[in-house]
C-alpha cells in the first residue's frame, strides 16, 4: 500500500555530495523529511524521497555544504510525461480498464455444491431457464425470485441459497433428511416359514422356538412363536424376532423370445453455433431431427469457463426395428436378463447349486433354473387375538 501511494504521488532517487553527509542526514530528520533506502559511504549520500519533500531538501543541503542531484524520477506523473505522445498506449489502457469493468458484470462460473437427491445437470438447466447461466448479466438476476422458483420446482429441497462473488455464482442447498422406517416391535407376531425347506440353523432372539435343526417344514409352518408362557402357567403375547435358515429348492423360469423390437438411432446431420455471452450465432441450416444432442467446447482460464466457444448440435432419427434371434442368441440374451432379476432375489442367500435347462418352443425359448440354497425363510405373521 505504501509503495502504491508513492507511485501515485511520485518519488525521486537523488544524490547529495561535496559536504558533510552525517550532518545532512541529521538535518533531514530534524525537519521531518522522510528518506528511505539511504546509502552513505562518507563522501556522498544516495537515497529516495517524495517529489514534494525533495523541494524541502534545499535548506539541509545548504547548511551541510551538500550539492543535490536527481538520479531518476519515478511515479505516475513521470510515466505520463514520458509517454505523453503515445496516445495509443494510453487509449489501450483506458479501453482495457473499461472492458474489465464491462466483463465484471457477467457470470463467468456456476458452482453447485454437492447434493445427493438432486441431479446436477437437470438443476443446471433449471438455473439456465431462470436466467442464471454463463454469460448472463448479474444485474438481471433476481436472486430471491430464482430461489423461490427453485424451491417450488424441487420439493425435496429444504432451502436454496444463491451467492454471487464477482463473476461466480455459488449455489448451496439443503435437502430433507429421510426418516428411517419405524420398525414395529410391539404388535404380537409369530415367525412362520415363507417356503418349505430343511432347517439348518435357528436363531431365536425373542419368543419360543417351535422348530430345531434337521426339521422339515412346509410353507406357513410355525417357526418361532410369539405366545410365551410364564412360570405360573399364564401366557402373554410378544413380537417374535429371529432368523431361521433352511435348505430350499427353487424353480425359476426365464422366457427367451426369438423376436424383439429395438430402437436404433441414425445420425442425419450436425450444425455448429458460435457462442458468446449467451448469444448463439448459427453457422448453418437449422436441424429438424427427432432427437438432438449438444456438445460444447468453451474457452477456459484456469478452472473458470469463459462464455466463448463453439456448440455442436447433432441431429438423430429414432428407428424401430424388428430383431430376430437364433436359439443360441435368445438363450444368451434371456440368461443375461434373468441373472439381473434373480440376483436381487437371492443376493442374501448362500447358493449351493444352480442347474439350467433350455427348452425350445415355437415362438420363444425357456430357461428352467433349479437353485438349491440356504436362506432365511422366516417371515412375520400377526397373531389374531380376541378382546
Secondary structure, DSSP 8 states (H G I E B T S, - for coil): -HHHHHHHH-EEEEEEESS-HHHHHHHHHHTT---EEEEE-SSEEEEEEEHHHHTTHHHHHHHHT-EEEEEEEESHHHHHHHTTT-HHHHHHHHHHHHHHHHHTTB--EEEE---SSS-HHHHHHHHHHTT-STT-BGGG--HHHHHHHHHHH-TTEEEEEEEEETTEEEEEEEE----------SS-EEEEESS-EEEEEEEEEESEE---TT-EE-TT-EEEESEEE-TTS-EEE-B-EEEEEEEEEEEEEEEEESEEEEEEEEEEEEEEEEEETTEEEE-S-----SEEEEEEEEEEETTEEEEEEEEEEEEEEEEEEEEE--HHHHHHHHHHHHHHHHHHHTTTSEEEEEEEEEEE-SSEEEEEEEEEEEEE-EEEEE-----
